């Protein structure tokens, strides 16, 4: 616990470091990839987790957004309360791209050492981000320099997690400190891109028949006052050494200084076999403004490693092993 306190004080001591907003938030977390959003999920369960995702948007559209992530997180030891994690990602959107590395430290407190899973978690992530804007192909506009501009930033996220039996919940503040360079004035200006994320779900049902996990996630972006709400439901069916699951997510973006309200619907199909996981996500956009009629496609691959014996019944985010 003393190590956690020292780490948090060290974190707040470097709030003046330059930074940039990092990983985009999609429906990845529903494919047993909660750690991508919430640093407190690092090492949360009885297995370490390796996850690889690839997302492509608007097939057939030039310079369409695409994203690849590779993450790993685990406890530091079999009986340790501390955990670590790392994420590498490549995000490209038109002429803008960013590559980043994120490292995480988490600490988990068991609040009940009896027969009930009851745990409070803390997590802190620090990120190094390389942002790049490629203007080398711009032509015909004398006000635009035909160059490739690149900047290096540092960013941080802090979060809390609480689990009780089938309940899972997280509160995360992303982009805690941010400054960006104004190349025209050659100065650094402070930005406020803080994003507050609250999520919760509850897992229940009959293990021999069907199990269910309704959940939600709410985001509030401080600078634009934009609000984003995800309403989700997952259904699980267990077989011998295999678990099939279906999920549906509805996302609504509203309020604030944005382009307009928008909605997304995302059906997801996944399967867990022994320690392997694979899932496919399709996202379709609705609303006042449509960037494209084409959908978004994502594949997620996973491997559970360093597994320990199940301790107590809890949600799938905790119990990574099947049987």
C-alpha positions as CSV (number, residue, x, y, z in Angstrom):
1,X,0.0,0.0,0.0
2,X,2.9,2.4,0.8
3,X,4.2,1.7,-2.7
4,X,0.9,2.7,-4.2
5,X,0.8,6.0,-2.2
6,X,4.3,6.9,-3.3
7,X,3.4,6.2,-6.9
8,X,0.4,8.5,-6.8
9,X,2.4,11.3,-5.3
10,X,5.0,10.9,-8.0
11,X,2.3,11.0,-10.6
12,X,0.9,14.3,-9.4
13,X,4.4,15.8,-9.2
14,X,4.8,15.6,-13.0
15,X,1.5,17.2,-14.0
16,X,3.4,19.8,-16.0
17,X,4.6,17.3,-18.6
18,X,3.4,17.9,-22.1
19,X,0.7,15.5,-23.3
20,X,-1.8,14.6,-26.0
21,X,-5.1,12.6,-26.0
22,X,-4.5,9.0,-26.6
23,X,-6.5,5.8,-27.4
24,X,-9.9,6.2,-29.0
25,X,-12.8,4.6,-27.1
26,X,-14.9,2.1,-29.1
27,X,-16.7,-1.1,-28.0
28,X,-13.4,-3.0,-27.5
29,X,-14.1,-3.4,-23.8
30,X,-17.0,-5.7,-24.4
31,X,-14.6,-8.2,-25.9
32,X,-13.1,-8.9,-22.5
33,X,-10.7,-6.0,-23.0
34,X,-11.8,-3.6,-20.2
35,X,-8.1,-2.7,-19.5
36,X,-8.0,-0.7,-22.7
37,X,-10.3,1.9,-21.1
38,X,-9.8,1.4,-17.3
39,X,-6.3,1.3,-15.8
40,X,-7.8,-0.2,-12.6
41,X,-8.6,-3.4,-14.6
42,X,-4.9,-4.3,-15.0
43,X,-4.4,-7.7,-13.4
44,X,-7.9,-7.7,-12.1
45,X,-8.7,-11.4,-12.6
46,X,-7.3,-14.8,-12.1
47,X,-5.4,-14.7,-15.4
48,X,-3.0,-12.4,-17.2
49,X,-4.5,-11.4,-20.6
50,X,-3.0,-10.7,-24.0
51,X,-5.3,-9.0,-26.4
52,X,-4.9,-7.9,-30.0
53,X,-7.5,-5.8,-31.9
54,X,-7.7,-4.5,-35.5
55,X,-10.5,-2.0,-36.5
56,X,-11.3,-0.7,-39.9
57,X,-13.9,1.9,-40.6
58,X,-15.8,2.8,-43.8
59,X,-14.4,0.1,-46.2
60,X,-13.8,1.5,-49.6
61,X,-13.2,5.1,-48.4
62,X,-9.7,6.5,-48.9
63,X,-7.8,7.4,-45.7
64,X,-10.5,5.9,-43.6
65,X,-9.8,5.6,-39.8
66,X,-8.1,2.4,-38.7
67,X,-6.8,1.3,-35.3
68,X,-4.6,-1.6,-34.1
69,X,-3.9,-2.3,-30.4
70,X,-1.8,-4.9,-28.5
71,X,-2.2,-5.1,-24.8
72,X,-1.0,-7.3,-21.9
73,X,-1.7,-7.1,-18.1
74,X,-1.2,-9.4,-15.1
75,X,-0.5,-9.6,-11.4
76,X,3.1,-9.2,-10.4
77,X,3.0,-12.5,-8.5
78,X,0.6,-15.3,-7.6
79,X,-0.5,-13.8,-4.3
80,X,0.4,-10.2,-5.1
81,X,-2.0,-7.2,-4.8
82,X,0.0,-5.2,-7.3
83,X,-0.4,-5.6,-11.1
84,X,1.1,-4.1,-14.3
85,X,0.0,-3.6,-17.9
86,X,1.1,-2.3,-21.2
87,X,-0.6,-1.2,-24.4
88,X,0.9,-0.4,-27.9
89,X,-1.4,1.1,-30.5
90,X,-1.4,2.6,-33.9
91,X,-4.3,5.0,-34.7
92,X,-4.7,6.5,-38.2
93,X,-7.4,9.0,-39.3
94,X,-7.0,10.6,-42.7
95,X,-3.7,12.6,-42.7
96,X,-3.3,12.3,-38.9
97,X,-1.8,9.4,-37.1
98,X,-0.5,8.5,-33.7
99,X,1.5,5.7,-32.3
100,X,1.8,5.2,-28.5
101,X,3.0,3.1,-25.6
102,X,1.1,3.0,-22.4
103,X,2.3,1.5,-19.1
104,X,0.1,0.9,-16.1
105,X,0.5,0.2,-12.4
106,X,-2.6,-1.2,-10.5
107,X,-3.2,-2.2,-6.9
108,X,-6.1,-4.5,-5.7
109,X,-7.4,-4.6,-2.1
110,X,-9.4,-7.6,-1.0
111,X,-12.2,-6.3,1.2
112,X,-13.5,-9.7,2.2
113,X,-11.3,-12.7,2.7
114,X,-14.2,-15.1,3.2
115,X,-16.5,-16.7,0.7
116,X,-17.5,-13.5,-1.2
117,X,-15.5,-11.7,-4.0
118,X,-15.2,-8.1,-2.8
119,X,-12.4,-6.0,-4.2
120,X,-11.4,-2.4,-4.6
121,X,-8.8,-1.5,-7.3
122,X,-6.7,1.5,-8.2
123,X,-4.9,2.1,-11.5
124,X,-2.6,4.7,-13.1
125,X,-1.5,4.7,-16.7
126,X,1.3,6.9,-18.2
127,X,1.5,7.2,-22.0
128,X,4.0,8.4,-24.5
129,X,2.4,9.4,-27.8
130,X,3.9,10.3,-31.2
131,X,1.5,12.4,-33.2
132,X,2.0,13.1,-36.9
133,X,0.2,15.1,-39.5
134,X,1.2,14.4,-43.1
135,X,0.7,17.5,-45.3
136,X,3.2,16.4,-47.9
137,X,0.5,15.6,-50.4
138,X,-1.4,18.9,-50.0
139,X,-1.2,21.0,-53.2
140,X,-2.8,24.2,-54.6
141,X,-3.1,26.0,-51.2
142,X,-0.2,28.4,-50.5
143,X,-1.3,28.7,-46.9
144,X,-0.5,25.0,-46.2
145,X,3.0,23.9,-45.8
146,X,3.7,20.6,-47.6
147,X,5.6,18.9,-44.8
148,X,5.2,16.2,-42.2
149,X,4.8,17.6,-38.7
150,X,5.5,15.3,-35.7
151,X,5.3,15.9,-32.0
152,X,6.0,13.7,-28.9
153,X,3.6,14.0,-25.9
154,X,3.0,12.4,-22.6
155,X,-0.4,11.7,-21.0
156,X,-1.9,9.9,-18.0
157,X,-5.2,8.3,-16.9
158,X,-6.3,7.4,-13.3
159,X,-9.1,5.1,-12.3
160,X,-10.9,3.2,-9.6
161,X,-12.6,-0.2,-9.8
162,X,-15.0,-2.0,-7.5
163,X,-16.2,-5.6,-7.8
164,X,-18.7,-7.4,-5.6
165,X,-19.8,-10.9,-6.6
166,X,-21.3,-10.4,-10.1
167,X,-21.1,-6.6,-9.9
168,X,-18.3,-4.8,-11.8
169,X,-17.8,-1.0,-11.8
170,X,-15.2,1.5,-12.9
171,X,-14.6,5.2,-12.7
172,X,-11.7,6.6,-14.8
173,X,-10.4,10.1,-15.6
174,X,-8.6,10.1,-18.9
175,X,-6.2,12.8,-20.2
176,X,-5.6,14.2,-16.7
177,X,-3.0,16.7,-18.0
178,X,-2.6,18.0,-21.5
179,X,-0.6,20.6,-23.4
180,X,-0.1,20.9,-27.1
181,X,2.4,22.9,-29.1
182,X,1.3,25.8,-31.3
183,X,3.8,25.7,-34.2
184,X,2.9,29.1,-35.4
185,X,3.8,30.8,-32.1
186,X,6.3,28.1,-31.1
187,X,4.6,27.9,-27.6
188,X,2.8,25.3,-25.6
189,X,-0.9,26.0,-24.8
190,X,-2.8,24.2,-22.1
191,X,-5.7,22.1,-23.3
192,X,-8.6,20.6,-21.4
193,X,-9.4,17.2,-22.9
194,X,-10.3,15.4,-19.7
195,X,-12.8,12.6,-20.2
196,X,-14.7,11.2,-17.2
197,X,-15.9,7.6,-17.7
198,X,-18.3,5.7,-15.4
199,X,-19.2,2.1,-16.2
200,X,-20.9,-0.8,-14.4
201,X,-22.4,-4.2,-15.1
202,X,-23.9,-7.2,-13.4
203,X,-23.4,-10.8,-14.2
204,X,-26.0,-13.4,-13.4
205,X,-27.8,-16.6,-14.6
206,X,-27.6,-20.4,-14.7
207,X,-24.2,-21.7,-15.7
208,X,-25.8,-24.8,-17.3
209,X,-28.2,-22.8,-19.4
210,X,-27.8,-19.0,-20.1
211,X,-26.0,-16.3,-18.3
212,X,-26.5,-12.5,-18.8
213,X,-24.5,-9.4,-18.2
214,X,-26.2,-6.0,-18.8
215,X,-24.0,-3.0,-18.5
216,X,-23.6,0.7,-19.3
217,X,-20.8,3.2,-19.8
218,X,-21.1,7.0,-19.6
219,X,-18.5,9.5,-20.8
220,X,-18.4,13.2,-20.1
221,X,-15.9,15.3,-22.1
222,X,-15.2,18.4,-20.0
223,X,-14.0,20.8,-22.8
224,X,-16.9,20.2,-25.3
225,X,-19.5,19.2,-22.7
226,X,-20.3,16.2,-24.9
227,X,-22.0,13.2,-23.3
228,X,-21.8,9.6,-24.6
229,X,-23.9,6.8,-23.3
230,X,-23.4,3.0,-24.0
231,X,-26.2,0.6,-23.2
232,X,-25.0,-3.0,-23.5
233,X,-26.1,-6.6,-22.9
234,X,-24.2,-9.8,-23.2
235,X,-25.6,-13.4,-23.2
236,X,-23.3,-16.4,-22.5
237,X,-23.8,-20.1,-23.3
238,X,-21.3,-22.6,-21.8
239,X,-20.3,-25.9,-23.4
240,X,-17.4,-28.3,-22.6
241,X,-14.3,-26.1,-22.5
242,X,-16.1,-23.5,-24.7
243,X,-18.1,-20.5,-24.1
244,X,-20.1,-18.7,-26.8
245,X,-21.4,-15.2,-26.3
246,X,-23.4,-12.6,-28.1
247,X,-23.5,-8.9,-27.3
248,X,-25.3,-5.8,-28.4
249,X,-24.3,-2.2,-27.7
250,X,-26.2,1.0,-28.4
251,X,-24.2,4.2,-28.2
252,X,-25.7,7.7,-28.2
253,X,-23.6,10.9,-28.4
254,X,-25.4,14.1,-27.4
255,X,-25.0,17.6,-26.0
256,X,-22.1,19.9,-26.1
257,X,-20.2,21.6,-28.9
258,X,-20.2,18.7,-31.3
259,X,-21.1,18.1,-34.9
260,X,-24.6,16.9,-33.8
261,X,-26.1,14.0,-32.1
262,X,-25.2,10.5,-33.4
263,X,-26.1,6.9,-32.6
264,X,-24.3,3.6,-33.1
265,X,-25.5,0.0,-32.9
266,X,-22.9,-2.7,-32.5
267,X,-23.6,-6.4,-32.6
268,X,-20.7,-8.6,-31.3
269,X,-20.1,-12.3,-31.5
270,X,-17.4,-14.1,-29.5
271,X,-16.1,-17.5,-28.4
272,X,-13.8,-18.6,-25.7
273,X,-12.0,-21.9,-26.1
274,X,-9.8,-23.0,-23.2
275,X,-7.5,-19.9,-22.8
276,X,-8.2,-18.5,-26.3
277,X,-10.7,-15.8,-27.3
278,X,-11.9,-14.4,-30.6
279,X,-14.6,-11.9,-31.4
280,X,-16.0,-9.9,-34.2
281,X,-17.7,-6.5,-33.9
282,X,-19.8,-4.7,-36.5
283,X,-20.8,-1.1,-35.9
284,X,-23.4,0.9,-37.8
285,X,-23.9,4.6,-37.4
286,X,-27.2,6.5,-37.3
287,X,-28.2,10.0,-36.5
288,X,-28.3,13.6,-37.8
289,X,-24.9,13.4,-39.5
290,X,-23.5,10.3,-41.3
291,X,-19.9,10.3,-42.2
292,X,-20.5,7.1,-44.4
293,X,-23.1,4.5,-45.0
294,X,-20.5,1.8,-44.6
295,X,-20.1,0.1,-41.2
296,X,-17.0,-0.4,-39.0
297,X,-15.4,-3.8,-38.6
298,X,-13.3,-5.1,-35.7
299,X,-11.6,-8.4,-34.9
300,X,-10.2,-9.1,-31.4
301,X,-7.9,-12.0,-30.5
302,X,-7.1,-13.0,-26.9
303,X,-4.9,-15.4,-24.9
304,X,-5.1,-15.9,-21.1
305,X,-1.8,-16.6,-19.5
306,X,-0.3,-17.0,-16.0
307,X,-3.6,-18.4,-14.8
308,X,-4.2,-19.2,-11.1
309,X,-6.9,-21.4,-9.5
310,X,-10.3,-19.7,-9.3
311,X,-10.9,-18.2,-5.9
312,X,-14.5,-17.0,-5.7
313,X,-17.4,-16.7,-8.1
314,X,-17.5,-13.3,-9.9
315,X,-18.1,-11.7,-13.3
316,X,-16.2,-12.9,-16.4
317,X,-13.8,-10.0,-16.2
318,X,-12.5,-11.6,-13.0
319,X,-12.8,-15.3,-13.8
320,X,-10.8,-15.6,-17.0
321,X,-10.7,-19.4,-17.0
322,X,-13.7,-21.3,-18.1
323,X,-13.9,-24.4,-16.0
